[in-house]
Amino acid sequence: MKLILKIIVFIIFVLSLQFILFKPTPNSSIFQTDKTDAILKEKPDVILLGDSVVRVADEKDDDKRPIDMMVQEKIPNLNVKAIHNLAYNSDVYLDYIKYITKDNYKPKLVIILINLRSFSPDWDQKPGYQFEREKLTLRYKNTPLFPYLKFLINVNVFNLVPITQTQYENTPVYSGSELIGTIKDFENDEYATFTESNQKNRILLYYTYPLSANHRKLKTLEEIAGLLKKNNIKAIFYITPIDYETIGKYTGFYTKDRITQNINLIKNSLSKYPLVFLDLSFKLQAKEFGWKDSIYINEHLNQYGRQFVAQELAASVIDLLKKNK
């Protein structure tokens, strides 16, 4: 009897100690999923996953609406919502898709924005673009582990910095098959001031990388496509427009050829899945981009560019859902 009592006392002691050491703490500082949960609660028909291209407007725009709101206007009979943030990429999209498909409700269709620059060593390896907090929160939300997640992060059970700043700076940069430097040659104080040479170098960094079929972000896109197929969710994967006129001004046809090769590889990698692949890469002129307020080229669009993308997406949504009635 005394042995049983001792065992009970010991168990109570251990549980009490666990509670003190691993006391559940609010996770609001980790990453907020409230907005995502609110979106899912509305049971949207269409969800768009994207980066800052979805929402960033030109200062001169009269219409500063994000792309998803413009799509919504064109298909008012469907509920369209977007989940987006600066520098989001396929790695984060995958965890969002896993999070979304855990719910009993599933959207009819998901749109995945593919930013060609996200495959570049600059974006792919940048420590601030790994979104480990977001991914951990999405993975463990609504699980018994979640109340302890902040503590586990604080004691370094999870690695929030899979790529260090030093590793990032020493990442090799290739233009085609030619090694043209490391990231620190393209990301340093000299680039705080615009020069024609700096713009050219950034274009080479952003767009002329040799994409491999085994690139981790491309493999993740394939995993997303497979997961959507498994859950019977229709999918549109689209290449966001790039300012090919400005690119051509600095690097001629070379960069366009590299971009075309990379797009074809992405398309071929996704061809085995039942999805719509929409290539908008070379569809807009320089005047329809809104990056001029930035120092260097990017994919941000002005209101006319966003309207064009919205029209193309809306037409694809209507066509795809009509075919699958």
Residue pairs with C-beta under 8 A, 6 or more apart in sequence:
22 148
22 151
23 151
24 147
24 148
25 147
25 148
25 150
25 151
26 150
27 137
27 146
27 147
27 149
27 150
29 150
30 133
30 136
30 137
30 149
30 150
30 153
31 133
31 134
31 136
31 137
31 138
33 99
33 137
33 138
33 141
35 83
36 83
36 96
36 99
39 47
39 81
39 83
40 100
40 103
40 105
42 79
42 81
43 79
43 105
43 107
44 79
44 80
44 81
44 107
45 78
45 79
45 80
45 107
45 108
45 109
46 71
46 75
46 78
46 79
46 80
46 81
46 107
46 108
46 109
46 110
46 111
46 317
47 80
47 81
47 82
47 83
47 100
47 107
47 109
47 110
47 111
48 54
48 67
48 68
48 71
48 80
48 81
48 82
48 83
48 84
48 110
48 111
48 113
48 313
49 82
49 83
49 84
49 88
49 93
49 96
49 97
49 110
49 111
49 112
49 113
50 67
50 82
50 83
50 84
50 88
50 111
50 112
50 113
50 240
51 84
51 85
51 86
51 87
51 88
51 89
51 113
51 115
51 118
52 84
52 85
52 86
52 87
52 300
53 67
53 113
53 115
53 240
53 299
53 300
53 301
54 66
54 67
54 68
54 82
54 84
54 113
55 66
55 67
55 82
55 84
56 290
56 300
56 301
57 63
57 64
57 65
57 66
57 290
57 302
57 303
57 306
58 290
58 292
58 293
58 300
58 301
58 302
58 303
59 293
60 302
61 290
61 302
61 303
62 303
63 303
63 306
63 307
64 303
65 303
65 306
66 82
66 84
66 306
67 82
67 306
67 309
67 310
67 313
68 80
68 81
68 82
68 84
70 306
70 307
70 309
70 310
71 80
71 310
71 313
71 314
71 317
72 78
72 79
72 80
73 310
74 310
74 311
74 314
75 314
75 317
75 318
78 108
78 317
78 321
83 96
84 113
85 92
87 118
87 123
87 126
87 128
87 129
88 131
89 115
89 118
89 123
89 124
89 129
89 217
90 112
90 114
90 118
90 217
90 218
90 220
90 221
90 224
91 130
91 131
91 135
91 216
91 217
91 220
92 131
92 134
92 135
93 112
93 220
93 224
94 220
94 223
94 224
94 227
95 134
95 135
95 138
95 139
96 138
97 110
97 224
97 227
97 228
98 138
98 139
98 227
99 138
99 139
99 141
100 106
100 107
100 110
101 227
101 231
101 233
102 142
106 231
106 232
106 233
107 233
108 233
108 234
108 321
109 233
109 234
109 235
109 236
109 317
109 320
109 321
110 228
110 233
110 234
110 235
110 236
111 235
111 236
111 237
111 238
111 313
111 317
112 221
112 224
112 235
112 236
112 237
112 238
113 238
113 240
114 221
114 237
114 238
114 239
114 240
114 266
115 123
115 240
115 299
116 207
116 239
116 240
116 242
116 259
116 262
116 263
116 281
117 123
117 206
117 207
117 298
117 299
118 124
118 217
119 209
119 211
119 215
119 217
119 218
119 262
120 205
120 206
120 207
120 209
121 171
121 172
121 173
121 174
121 183
121 205
121 209
122 173
122 183
122 186
122 187
122 205
122 206
123 129
124 215
124 216
124 217
125 163
125 167
125 168
125 171
125 183
126 163
126 168
127 161
127 163
127 164
127 165
127 168
130 161
130 162
130 163
132 158
132 159
132 160
132 161
132 162
133 153
133 160
136 149
136 153
136 158
137 146
137 149
140 146
140 149
145 152
152 158
153 160
168 183
169 182
169 183
169 184
169 187
170 182
170 183
170 184
171 182
171 183
172 179
172 181
172 182
173 179
173 180
173 181
173 182
173 183
173 185
173 186
173 204
173 205
173 209
174 180
174 208
174 209
174 210
175 204
175 208
175 209
175 258
176 208
176 210
176 258
177 210
180 204
185 201
186 201
186 202
186 205
190 198
191 198
191 202
191 295
191 296
192 295
194 295
194 296
196 250
198 296
199 250
199 296
199 297
200 250
200 251
202 296
202 297
203 247
203 250
203 251
203 255
203 297
204 251
204 255
206 297
207 242
207 247
207 255
207 258
207 259
208 251
208 254
208 255
208 258
208 259
209 258
209 262
210 258
211 218
211 261
211 262
211 265
211 266
212 218
213 265
213 269
218 265
218 266
218 269
221 237
221 266
221 269
221 270
222 269
222 270
222 273
225 235
225 237
225 270
225 273
225 275
226 273
228 234
228 235
228 273
228 275
229 235
229 273
229 274
229 275
234 275
234 320
234 321
234 324
235 273
235 274
235 275
235 276
236 275
236 276
236 278
236 313
236 316
236 317
236 320
237 270
237 275
237 276
237 277
237 278
238 277
238 278
238 279
238 280
238 309
238 312
238 313
238 316
239 263
239 266
239 278
239 279
239 280
239 281
240 280
240 281
240 299
240 309
241 280
241 281
241 282
241 283
241 284
241 288
241 289
241 299
241 301
241 305
241 308
241 309
242 259
242 281
242 282
242 299
243 284
243 286
243 289
243 291
243 297
243 299
244 256
244 259
244 281
244 282
245 285
245 286
246 286
246 289
246 297
247 255
247 256
247 259
247 297
248 255
248 256
256 282
259 281
263 279
263 281
267 277
267 279
270 277
271 277
276 316
276 320
278 312
278 313
278 316
280 308
280 309
280 312
283 308
283 312
284 301
284 305
284 308
287 304
288 301
288 302
288 304
288 305
288 308
289 299
289 300
289 301
289 302
289 305
290 300
290 301
290 302
290 305
291 297
291 298
291 299
291 300
294 300
301 309
